[in-house]
Amino acid sequence: MTNYKDDFEYWLSKVNVDEKAELQAVQNNDEQLKRRFAIPLEFGTAGMRGIIALGTSCLNRYTVRRATQGVANFIKQVGDNAISRGVVISYDTRNFSYEFALETASVLAYNGIKVYLYNDTHPVPMCSFAIRYLNAFAGIMITASHNPKEYNGYKVYGADGAQMSPEDTAVVVKYIDGIKDYFSVNSVTINAKRSQIQAMDNEVLQDNIVVIGKSVEDAYFAELAKLSLSPDAVKQVASKIKIVYTPLHGSGYKPVTTILKQMNIPCNVVEEQKEPNGNFPTVAVPNPEQPDALKMGINLAKQLRSSIVIGTDPDADRMGVAIKDNNGEFVLLTGNQIGAMMMNYILMRRRDMGILPANGAVVKTIVTTNLADMIAQSYGMTVYNVLTGFKFIGEKIKEWESNGKHTFLFGYEESFGYLSGTHARDKDAVVSAMLFAEMACYYESKNIKLYDVLQDLYKKFGYFVEVSKSIAFGGINGMAEMKAVMDKLRNRPINNIAGLPVVKFMDFSKSESKNIDGSVEVIDLPKTNVLKFMFSEDEWCCVRPSGTEPKLKIYVSVKEATQELAKTKNQNVLGFMEMLVNN
């Protein structure tokens, strides 16, 4: 813990008049001072994410500048080629996303590094795409994804369009940590108004800053169009299914509606959630995983007699879906269910069209349902399990492009992130919305309900039920408390969970898997602080700390002969794991 009171006084002496008032308002609140200054905002494997406020523990122009100078120092030590290739900068609709993007651009430009600045809000996948399309060396996305309105964040991408590797991130962190004075970072002044920037496309703004827009967008949409698998079905029934879409005030509105229009798939947008707004006034949290987030979309769908609602989060890398069950009631699909349905659709259509490659492969994370494995294997496809984080899926795409071992077909993680195609190397809710809508058209043309598609998968492979739950550790000691819980679980012999024998215990921090017979196997994945308890080949529970906040995540995936039995087993396992974590 730093001397937070000294840091506060220093910041108070350095900030401008308007900012000074914010700090003066909390100077007699010791708890607030600790929250703002006690622990510097961590730059982790996914960058930074924090509450928007002044202080070393928060996200503000000074922590953004410091992080950017660290990135700049990293680029400069790589050499002139990296400097001239430059950095793509994108941003979503959150409060201060635009301002932080300009701060980022101004610091990089001061350091002589070329900048490709998007002219307006653009989602994660379009940032990832632009990096490779423009042959940039890196990318930076200003977003806090699906977090509440008080948050914003800063994600760094590598030259392959995936989130920066842990190895390169470690070097960037060293450079950031070397900058002790947050107010020592220099930047150029950008005088252009936002309206001027919005009107530009592939034009030099000033210094080393190029503004990009429509020309890159068009190239992105052209790549997505290549992934269509059922254009005839779309022509036949698209006008009948009345898809409802909500961007939840985020950056998905323009790209999602654009690609659906190009594919001739009509959609009805939730007007109240259409406009960009960083306060997200119509939802408690702009997260399509949450039922409340799609409530307005479901109400509109009922009015229109539609059976499908699609929602995307603020940076449009996650997609949630609600569909009607056989009783005519809307149900919110899990990320595992959406991914399984989309994977099955893609592999089925490719097989039927004769374009399913023999060396095809799908990639999922270690906390994603094993239903995906069973579906992929039924089509003769190889399945790879990687660590949590889409960058690891991106790494597989890069590896296979280099060695030709596999053709990437689909990747997903249970947290509502999916990718079809190789145009991007991060979650892409835009192409996911396009393909889910097309899938709905395909099954509608066959008089098959989407809900029945899901049930048929369960009947064929078993009823999988998955759940995840986050347990928060509050206060400034939250991270330390969370680590202590993980160490307790790691060192405590757990042979049985809710009546289910643990046949294999996997400790990813040691790259070690212990079988019930005492034998030990090596886990061929990078070391990370994750524990997984296997009940069978397809059933497990997993515990891992969040990479961005003091939350411990519990994942449970079980399979039974019926959905009811699977749900009961799932809840029993989850309850048992919560007891272990809390005691």
C-alpha positions as CSV (number, residue, x, y, z in Angstrom):
1,M,0.0,0.0,0.0
2,T,1.4,3.4,-1.0
3,N,1.3,6.5,1.2
4,Y,-2.1,7.4,0.0
5,K,-2.4,10.7,1.8
6,D,0.9,12.0,0.3
7,D,-0.3,10.9,-3.1
8,F,-3.5,12.7,-2.6
9,E,-1.8,16.0,-1.7
10,Y,0.5,15.7,-4.7
11,W,-2.4,15.2,-7.1
12,L,-4.3,18.1,-5.4
13,S,-1.3,20.3,-6.2
14,K,-1.1,19.2,-9.8
15,V,-4.6,18.9,-11.3
16,N,-6.5,21.7,-13.0
17,V,-9.1,23.9,-11.3
18,D,-12.1,21.8,-12.2
19,E,-10.4,18.5,-11.1
20,K,-9.2,20.1,-7.9
21,A,-12.9,20.6,-6.8
22,E,-13.5,16.8,-7.2
23,L,-10.5,16.0,-5.0
24,Q,-11.3,18.7,-2.4
25,A,-14.8,17.2,-2.0
26,V,-13.3,13.9,-0.6
27,Q,-10.2,15.2,1.2
28,N,-11.7,14.6,4.6
29,N,-13.1,11.1,3.7
30,D,-10.4,8.7,4.6
31,E,-12.2,5.7,3.1
32,Q,-12.5,7.6,-0.2
33,L,-8.8,8.6,-0.2
34,K,-7.9,4.9,0.3
35,R,-10.1,3.8,-2.5
36,R,-8.6,6.4,-4.8
37,F,-4.9,6.3,-3.9
38,A,-4.0,3.3,-1.7
39,I,-3.5,0.7,-4.5
40,P,-2.4,1.8,-8.0
41,L,-4.8,0.7,-10.8
42,E,-3.4,-2.7,-12.0
43,F,-2.5,-3.2,-15.6
44,G,-3.3,-6.9,-16.0
45,T,-3.5,-9.3,-18.9
46,A,-6.5,-7.6,-20.3
47,G,-5.3,-4.0,-19.7
48,M,-6.9,-1.8,-17.1
49,R,-10.5,-1.4,-15.9
50,G,-11.6,0.9,-13.1
51,I,-14.1,3.4,-11.8
52,I,-13.9,6.8,-13.5
53,A,-12.5,9.2,-10.9
54,L,-9.3,11.0,-10.0
55,G,-6.7,9.0,-8.2
56,T,-4.0,6.4,-8.8
57,S,-6.6,3.6,-8.2
58,C,-9.1,4.9,-10.8
59,L,-9.4,5.5,-14.5
60,N,-8.7,9.0,-15.5
61,R,-6.7,11.1,-18.0
62,Y,-3.6,10.7,-15.9
63,T,-3.7,6.9,-15.5
64,V,-4.6,6.6,-19.2
65,R,-1.6,8.8,-20.1
66,R,0.8,6.9,-17.9
67,A,-0.4,3.5,-19.4
68,T,0.0,4.9,-22.9
69,Q,3.5,6.1,-22.2
70,G,4.3,2.6,-21.1
71,V,2.9,1.2,-24.3
72,A,4.9,3.9,-26.3
73,N,8.1,2.9,-24.5
74,F,7.5,-0.7,-25.4
75,I,6.9,0.1,-29.1
76,K,10.0,2.3,-29.3
77,Q,12.2,-0.4,-27.9
78,V,10.9,-2.8,-30.6
79,G,12.2,-0.4,-33.2
80,D,11.4,1.9,-36.2
81,N,9.2,-0.6,-38.0
82,A,6.9,-0.9,-35.0
83,I,6.8,2.9,-34.7
84,S,5.9,3.5,-38.3
85,R,3.3,0.7,-38.4
86,G,1.6,2.4,-35.5
87,V,-1.4,1.8,-33.3
88,V,-5.1,1.6,-34.0
89,I,-7.3,3.3,-31.4
90,S,-11.0,2.7,-31.0
91,Y,-13.6,3.5,-28.3
92,D,-17.1,2.7,-27.3
93,T,-20.0,4.8,-26.1
94,R,-19.1,4.9,-22.4
95,N,-18.6,8.1,-20.5
96,F,-15.1,9.6,-21.3
97,S,-14.3,6.9,-23.9
98,Y,-13.8,9.5,-26.6
99,E,-11.8,11.8,-24.3
100,F,-9.5,8.9,-23.2
101,A,-9.1,7.9,-26.8
102,L,-7.8,11.4,-27.6
103,E,-5.5,11.3,-24.6
104,T,-4.1,8.0,-25.9
105,A,-3.6,9.3,-29.4
106,S,-2.0,12.5,-28.2
107,V,0.6,10.7,-26.0
108,L,1.5,8.2,-28.8
109,A,1.8,11.0,-31.4
110,Y,4.1,13.0,-29.0
111,N,6.4,9.9,-29.0
112,G,6.5,9.9,-32.8
113,I,4.3,6.8,-33.1
114,K,1.8,6.6,-36.0
115,V,-1.8,6.6,-34.8
116,Y,-4.9,5.3,-36.6
117,L,-7.8,6.9,-34.7
118,Y,-11.3,5.8,-35.5
119,N,-13.6,8.8,-36.4
120,D,-16.4,7.7,-34.0
121,T,-17.4,4.9,-31.7
122,H,-16.5,1.5,-33.1
123,P,-16.7,-1.9,-31.3
124,V,-13.9,-4.3,-30.3
125,P,-14.1,-6.5,-33.4
126,M,-13.6,-3.5,-35.7
127,C,-10.6,-2.5,-33.7
128,S,-9.2,-6.0,-34.0
129,F,-9.9,-6.1,-37.7
130,A,-8.3,-2.7,-38.4
131,I,-5.0,-3.7,-36.8
132,R,-4.4,-6.5,-39.3
133,Y,-6.1,-4.7,-42.2
134,L,-3.8,-1.7,-41.8
135,N,-0.8,-3.8,-40.8
136,A,-0.5,-1.8,-37.5
137,F,1.8,-3.0,-34.7
138,A,-0.8,-2.7,-31.9
139,G,-4.2,-1.6,-31.0
140,I,-5.9,0.1,-28.0
141,M,-9.6,-0.1,-27.2
142,I,-11.2,2.2,-24.7
143,T,-14.0,0.2,-23.0
144,A,-15.1,-1.4,-19.8
145,S,-17.1,-3.9,-21.8
146,H,-20.3,-4.8,-19.9
147,N,-19.4,-3.2,-16.5
148,P,-21.7,-0.7,-14.8
149,K,-21.7,2.9,-16.0
150,E,-19.2,4.1,-13.4
151,Y,-16.5,2.1,-15.1
152,N,-14.3,2.5,-18.1
153,G,-11.2,0.5,-19.3
154,Y,-8.2,0.3,-21.6
155,K,-7.4,-2.8,-23.6
156,V,-4.2,-3.4,-25.6
157,Y,-3.9,-5.6,-28.7
158,G,-1.0,-7.0,-30.5
159,A,-0.1,-7.0,-34.2
160,D,-2.2,-10.2,-34.7
161,G,-5.4,-8.4,-33.6
162,A,-5.6,-10.5,-30.4
163,Q,-5.3,-9.0,-27.0
164,M,-1.6,-8.5,-26.2
165,S,0.2,-11.6,-25.1
166,P,1.1,-12.1,-21.4
167,E,4.8,-11.9,-22.3
168,D,4.5,-8.5,-24.0
169,T,2.1,-7.3,-21.4
170,A,4.7,-8.0,-18.7
171,V,7.2,-5.8,-20.5
172,V,4.6,-3.0,-20.9
173,V,3.8,-3.2,-17.2
174,K,7.5,-2.8,-16.3
175,Y,7.6,0.4,-18.4
176,I,4.4,1.7,-16.8
177,D,5.7,0.9,-13.3
178,G,8.8,2.9,-14.1
179,I,6.8,6.1,-14.5
180,K,6.4,7.3,-11.0
181,D,5.1,10.7,-11.7
182,Y,1.7,10.6,-13.4
183,F,2.0,14.2,-14.4
184,S,5.3,13.8,-16.2
185,V,3.8,12.3,-19.4
186,N,3.9,14.6,-22.4
187,S,1.4,14.8,-25.2
188,V,0.4,16.8,-28.3
189,T,-2.6,19.1,-28.3
190,I,-5.5,18.0,-30.5
191,N,-7.6,21.0,-31.3
192,A,-10.1,19.5,-33.7
193,K,-13.8,19.3,-32.7
194,R,-15.4,15.9,-32.4
195,S,-17.8,16.8,-35.3
196,Q,-14.7,17.5,-37.5
197,I,-13.1,14.1,-36.6
198,Q,-16.4,12.3,-37.3
199,A,-16.5,13.7,-40.8
200,M,-13.0,12.4,-41.7
201,D,-11.9,9.1,-43.3
202,N,-8.4,8.1,-44.1
203,E,-7.2,11.7,-43.5
204,V,-4.3,13.2,-41.5
205,L,-5.6,15.0,-38.5
206,Q,-2.3,16.3,-37.3
207,D,1.2,15.2,-36.3
208,N,1.3,11.4,-36.6
209,I,-2.5,10.9,-36.3
210,V,-4.6,9.5,-39.2
211,V,-8.4,9.3,-38.8
212,I,-10.0,6.2,-40.2
213,G,-13.7,5.4,-40.8
214,K,-15.8,4.2,-43.7
215,S,-13.1,2.7,-45.9
216,V,-12.1,0.4,-43.1
217,E,-15.7,-0.3,-42.1
218,D,-16.5,-1.4,-45.7
219,A,-13.6,-3.8,-45.7
220,Y,-14.8,-5.3,-42.4
221,F,-18.4,-5.8,-43.7
222,A,-17.0,-7.4,-46.8
223,E,-15.3,-10.0,-44.7
224,L,-18.4,-10.7,-42.7
225,A,-20.5,-11.2,-45.9
226,K,-18.2,-14.1,-46.9
227,L,-19.2,-16.0,-43.8
228,S,-22.9,-16.3,-44.8
229,L,-24.0,-19.9,-45.2
230,S,-27.7,-19.7,-46.0
231,P,-28.5,-16.8,-48.4
232,D,-31.4,-18.7,-50.0
233,A,-33.1,-19.3,-46.7
234,V,-32.8,-15.6,-45.9
235,K,-34.5,-14.7,-49.2
236,Q,-37.3,-17.1,-48.4
237,V,-38.3,-16.2,-44.9
238,A,-36.3,-13.2,-43.5
239,S,-39.3,-10.9,-43.7
240,K,-41.4,-13.3,-41.6
241,I,-39.3,-13.7,-38.4
242,K,-39.2,-10.1,-37.3
243,I,-35.9,-10.1,-35.4
244,V,-35.6,-7.6,-32.5
245,Y,-32.2,-6.1,-31.8
246,T,-31.0,-3.8,-29.0
247,P,-27.5,-2.3,-28.8
248,L,-28.1,-1.3,-25.1
249,H,-26.9,2.2,-25.9
250,G,-23.6,0.8,-27.1
251,S,-21.4,0.8,-30.2
252,G,-23.2,-2.2,-31.8
253,Y,-26.1,-0.2,-33.3
254,K,-24.5,0.9,-36.6
255,P,-22.4,-2.2,-37.4
256,V,-25.1,-4.7,-36.5
257,T,-27.9,-3.0,-38.4
258,T,-25.5,-2.4,-41.3
259,I,-24.5,-6.0,-41.8
260,L,-28.1,-7.3,-41.3
261,K,-29.3,-4.8,-43.9
262,Q,-26.5,-6.0,-46.3
263,M,-27.6,-9.6,-45.8
264,N,-31.2,-8.6,-46.4
265,I,-32.3,-9.6,-42.9
266,P,-34.8,-7.0,-41.5
267,C,-34.5,-6.2,-37.8
268,N,-36.6,-4.1,-35.4
269,V,-34.4,-1.9,-33.2
270,V,-35.4,-1.1,-29.6
271,E,-35.7,2.7,-30.1
272,E,-35.3,3.6,-26.4
273,Q,-31.9,1.8,-26.4
274,K,-30.7,2.8,-29.8
275,E,-28.9,6.1,-29.0
276,P,-25.3,6.0,-27.6
277,N,-25.4,6.9,-23.9
278,G,-22.7,6.1,-21.4
279,N,-25.2,6.4,-18.5
280,F,-27.2,3.4,-19.9
281,P,-30.4,5.0,-18.6
282,T,-32.7,2.0,-19.5
283,V,-30.7,-0.8,-17.8
284,A,-29.1,-1.3,-14.4
285,V,-26.1,-2.9,-16.1
286,P,-25.5,-3.0,-19.9
287,N,-24.9,-6.7,-19.9
288,P,-26.8,-9.0,-22.3
289,E,-26.1,-11.9,-20.0
290,Q,-28.6,-10.4,-17.5
291,P,-32.4,-10.9,-18.1
292,D,-33.3,-7.3,-17.3
293,A,-31.0,-6.1,-20.1
294,L,-33.2,-7.7,-22.7
295,K,-36.5,-6.8,-21.0
296,M,-37.4,-3.9,-23.4
297,G,-36.4,-6.0,-26.4
298,I,-38.7,-8.9,-25.2
299,N,-41.6,-6.5,-24.7
300,L,-41.1,-5.2,-28.3
301,A,-40.9,-8.8,-29.6
302,K,-44.2,-9.6,-27.9
303,Q,-45.8,-6.6,-29.6
304,L,-44.4,-7.7,-33.0
305,R,-45.0,-11.4,-32.4
306,S,-41.4,-12.0,-32.9
307,S,-39.7,-15.1,-31.4
308,I,-36.0,-13.8,-31.3
309,V,-34.3,-11.0,-29.4
310,I,-30.6,-10.2,-29.9
311,G,-28.6,-7.8,-27.7
312,T,-25.0,-6.6,-27.7
313,D,-23.0,-5.0,-24.9
314,P,-21.4,-1.5,-25.1
315,D,-18.3,-2.6,-27.0
316,A,-20.2,-5.2,-29.1
317,D,-18.0,-8.1,-28.3
318,R,-20.7,-10.0,-26.4
319,M,-24.1,-11.1,-27.7
320,G,-27.1,-12.3,-25.7
321,V,-30.2,-13.9,-27.1
322,A,-33.7,-14.6,-25.9
323,I,-36.0,-17.1,-27.8
324,K,-39.5,-18.5,-27.3
325,D,-39.8,-21.9,-25.7
326,N,-42.6,-24.4,-26.6
327,N,-45.0,-22.6,-24.2
328,G,-44.5,-19.3,-26.0
329,E,-42.5,-17.8,-23.2
330,F,-39.2,-16.0,-23.8
331,V,-36.1,-17.7,-22.3
332,L,-32.7,-16.1,-22.1
333,L,-30.1,-18.5,-23.5
334,T,-26.8,-19.0,-21.8
335,G,-23.5,-18.3,-23.5
336,N,-22.9,-22.0,-23.6
337,Q,-26.2,-22.7,-25.4
338,I,-25.8,-19.9,-27.9
339,G,-22.3,-21.1,-28.8
340,A,-23.3,-24.7,-29.1
341,M,-26.2,-23.8,-31.4
342,M,-24.1,-21.6,-33.6
343,M,-21.3,-24.1,-33.8
344,N,-23.6,-26.9,-34.8
345,Y,-25.2,-24.6,-37.4
346,I,-21.9,-23.6,-38.9
347,L,-20.5,-27.2,-39.0
348,M,-23.8,-28.6,-40.4
349,R,-24.1,-26.1,-43.2
350,R,-20.4,-26.4,-44.1
351,R,-20.8,-30.2,-44.3
352,D,-24.0,-29.9,-46.4
353,M,-22.3,-27.5,-48.7
354,G,-19.2,-29.6,-49.0
355,I,-16.9,-27.0,-47.6
356,L,-16.1,-28.6,-44.2
357,P,-12.4,-29.0,-44.2
358,A,-10.9,-32.3,-43.0
359,N,-8.4,-30.4,-40.8
360,G,-11.1,-28.2,-39.3
361,A,-10.9,-27.2,-35.6
362,V,-12.9,-25.3,-33.0
363,V,-11.6,-23.7,-29.9
364,K,-13.2,-23.1,-26.6
365,T,-12.1,-22.2,-23.1
366,I,-11.6,-24.6,-20.2
367,V,-14.7,-23.2,-18.4
368,T,-17.0,-23.7,-21.5
369,T,-19.4,-26.6,-21.7
370,N,-18.2,-30.0,-23.0
371,L,-21.3,-30.2,-25.1
372,A,-19.2,-28.2,-27.6
373,D,-16.6,-31.0,-27.7
374,M,-19.3,-33.6,-28.4
375,I,-20.9,-31.6,-31.2
376,A,-17.6,-30.8,-32.9
377,Q,-16.4,-34.4,-32.7
378,S,-19.7,-35.6,-34.2
379,Y,-18.6,-33.8,-37.3
380,G,-15.1,-35.1,-37.2
381,M,-13.6,-31.8,-36.1
382,T,-10.8,-31.4,-33.6
383,V,-11.5,-29.5,-30.4
384,Y,-8.9,-27.4,-28.5
385,N,-9.4,-26.2,-24.9
386,V,-7.5,-23.0,-23.9
387,L,-7.3,-20.8,-20.9
388,T,-10.0,-18.3,-20.2
389,G,-9.6,-15.2,-22.3
390,F,-10.2,-14.8,-26.0
391,K,-6.6,-13.9,-26.7
392,F,-5.8,-17.6,-26.3
393,I,-8.3,-18.4,-29.0
394,G,-6.7,-15.7,-31.1
395,E,-3.3,-17.4,-30.5
396,K,-4.5,-20.6,-31.9
397,I,-5.7,-18.9,-35.1
398,K,-2.3,-17.3,-35.5
399,E,-0.5,-20.6,-34.9
400,W,-2.6,-22.4,-37.5
401,E,-2.2,-19.7,-40.1
402,S,1.5,-20.1,-39.7
403,N,1.8,-24.0,-39.6
404,G,-1.3,-25.0,-41.6
405,K,-2.1,-27.7,-39.0
406,H,-5.8,-26.8,-38.7
407,T,-8.4,-24.5,-40.3
408,F,-10.1,-22.4,-37.7
409,L,-13.9,-22.7,-37.9
410,F,-15.4,-21.3,-34.6
411,G,-14.3,-20.2,-31.2
412,Y,-16.3,-19.3,-28.1
413,E,-16.3,-18.9,-24.4
414,E,-19.2,-19.3,-22.0
415,S,-19.3,-15.5,-21.2
416,F,-21.3,-14.7,-24.4
417,G,-18.2,-14.3,-26.7
418,Y,-18.1,-16.0,-30.1
419,L,-16.0,-15.7,-33.3
420,S,-16.6,-17.2,-36.7
421,G,-14.0,-16.4,-39.3
422,T,-10.5,-15.0,-38.9
423,H,-11.1,-11.4,-39.8
424,A,-10.9,-10.5,-36.1
425,R,-9.0,-12.1,-33.2
426,D,-11.4,-11.2,-30.4
427,K,-15.1,-11.8,-29.6
428,D,-17.3,-10.4,-32.4
429,A,-20.9,-9.8,-31.6
430,V,-21.5,-8.2,-35.0
431,V,-20.7,-11.4,-37.0
432,S,-22.4,-13.4,-34.2
433,A,-25.7,-11.4,-34.6
434,M,-25.5,-11.9,-38.4
435,L,-25.0,-15.6,-38.1
436,F,-27.6,-16.1,-35.4
437,A,-30.1,-14.2,-37.4
438,E,-29.2,-16.2,-40.5
439,M,-29.5,-19.4,-38.5
440,A,-33.0,-18.4,-37.4
441,C,-33.9,-18.0,-41.1
442,Y,-32.5,-21.3,-42.0
443,Y,-34.5,-23.2,-39.4
444,E,-37.6,-21.2,-40.1
445,S,-37.3,-22.3,-43.8
446,K,-37.4,-25.9,-42.5
447,N,-40.3,-25.1,-40.1
448,I,-38.1,-25.9,-37.2
449,K,-38.2,-23.8,-34.0
450,L,-34.9,-22.6,-32.5
451,Y,-35.9,-23.9,-29.1
452,D,-36.4,-27.4,-30.6
453,V,-32.9,-27.2,-32.2
454,L,-31.4,-26.8,-28.7
455,Q,-33.6,-29.6,-27.3
456,D,-32.5,-31.9,-30.1
457,L,-28.9,-31.3,-29.2
458,Y,-29.6,-32.2,-25.6
459,K,-31.5,-35.4,-26.6
460,K,-28.6,-36.4,-28.8
461,F,-25.7,-35.6,-26.4
462,G,-27.2,-35.4,-23.0
463,Y,-28.8,-32.6,-20.9
464,F,-25.9,-30.3,-20.0
465,V,-26.6,-27.6,-17.4
466,E,-24.0,-24.9,-16.7
467,V,-23.9,-22.1,-14.2
468,S,-21.4,-19.5,-13.1
469,K,-21.4,-17.3,-10.0
470,S,-19.1,-14.5,-8.9
471,I,-18.2,-14.0,-5.2
472,A,-16.9,-10.5,-4.5
473,F,-14.2,-9.6,-2.1
474,G,-14.7,-6.0,-1.1
475,G,-12.3,-3.4,0.3
476,I,-8.7,-2.6,-0.4
477,N,-7.7,-6.1,0.8
478,G,-10.0,-7.9,-1.6
479,M,-7.4,-9.2,-3.9
480,A,-5.3,-10.6,-1.0
481,E,-8.4,-12.3,0.5
482,M,-9.2,-13.9,-2.8
483,K,-5.7,-15.3,-3.2
484,A,-5.9,-16.8,0.3
485,V,-9.2,-18.6,-0.6
486,M,-7.5,-20.0,-3.8
487,D,-4.6,-21.2,-1.7
488,K,-6.9,-22.9,0.8
489,L,-8.8,-24.7,-1.9
490,R,-5.5,-25.8,-3.6
491,N,-4.1,-27.2,-0.4
492,R,-7.3,-28.8,1.0
493,P,-7.9,-32.4,0.0
494,I,-11.3,-32.4,-1.7
495,N,-12.3,-35.9,-2.8
496,N,-16.1,-35.5,-3.0
497,I,-18.3,-32.5,-4.0
498,A,-22.0,-32.8,-3.3
499,G,-21.9,-36.5,-3.4
500,L,-19.9,-36.6,-6.7
501,P,-16.4,-38.2,-6.5
502,V,-13.6,-36.0,-7.8
503,V,-11.8,-38.3,-10.3
504,K,-9.3,-35.7,-11.3
505,F,-8.0,-32.5,-9.7
506,M,-6.4,-30.0,-12.1
507,D,-4.2,-27.2,-10.7
508,F,-3.3,-25.0,-13.6
509,S,-0.9,-22.9,-11.5
510,K,1.3,-26.0,-11.4
511,S,0.4,-27.4,-14.8
512,E,-0.5,-30.5,-12.9
513,S,-3.5,-32.9,-13.1
514,K,-3.8,-35.6,-10.4
515,N,-6.0,-38.6,-11.2
516,I,-7.9,-40.6,-8.6
517,D,-5.4,-43.5,-8.9
518,G,-2.6,-41.2,-7.8
519,S,-1.1,-40.8,-11.3
520,V,-0.1,-37.3,-12.4
521,E,-0.4,-35.8,-15.8
522,V,1.1,-32.5,-17.2
523,I,-1.4,-29.8,-18.3
524,D,0.0,-28.4,-21.6
525,L,-1.2,-24.9,-21.1
526,P,0.4,-21.7,-19.6
527,K,0.4,-21.6,-15.8
528,T,-2.5,-19.7,-14.4
529,N,-4.3,-19.5,-11.0
530,V,-7.2,-21.9,-11.9
531,L,-8.5,-25.0,-10.1
532,K,-10.7,-27.6,-11.8
533,F,-12.4,-30.6,-10.2
534,M,-13.5,-33.3,-12.7
535,F,-16.4,-35.7,-11.9
536,S,-16.3,-37.4,-15.3
537,E,-15.0,-36.6,-18.7
538,D,-17.9,-34.2,-19.3
539,E,-18.7,-33.0,-15.8
540,W,-16.7,-30.6,-13.6
541,C,-16.6,-27.5,-11.5
542,C,-13.9,-24.8,-11.8
543,V,-12.7,-21.9,-9.6
544,R,-10.7,-18.9,-10.9
545,P,-10.1,-15.3,-9.8
546,S,-11.3,-12.6,-12.2
547,G,-8.5,-11.0,-14.1
548,T,-9.9,-7.5,-13.7
549,E,-11.6,-7.2,-10.3
550,P,-11.6,-8.8,-6.8
551,K,-14.2,-11.5,-7.7
552,L,-13.8,-15.2,-7.5
553,K,-15.7,-17.1,-10.2
554,I,-17.2,-20.5,-9.7
555,Y,-18.2,-22.5,-12.8
556,V,-20.3,-25.8,-12.7
557,S,-21.1,-28.0,-15.7
558,V,-23.0,-31.3,-15.3
559,K,-24.9,-33.7,-17.5
560,E,-27.8,-35.9,-16.9
561,A,-30.5,-37.9,-18.6
562,T,-33.1,-35.2,-18.1
563,Q,-32.9,-31.4,-17.7
564,E,-34.5,-31.5,-14.3
565,L,-31.9,-34.0,-12.9
566,A,-29.1,-31.9,-14.4
567,K,-30.4,-28.7,-12.8
568,T,-30.7,-30.3,-9.4
569,K,-27.2,-31.8,-9.6
570,N,-25.9,-28.4,-10.8
571,Q,-27.4,-26.5,-7.9
572,N,-26.1,-29.0,-5.4
573,V,-22.5,-28.7,-6.7
574,L,-22.7,-24.9,-6.8
575,G,-24.0,-24.7,-3.2
576,F,-21.2,-27.0,-2.0
577,M,-18.5,-24.9,-3.7
578,E,-20.0,-21.7,-2.3
579,M,-19.7,-23.2,1.2
580,L,-16.1,-24.2,0.6
581,V,-15.2,-20.7,-0.6
582,N,-17.0,-18.9,2.2
583,N,-15.7,-21.1,5.1
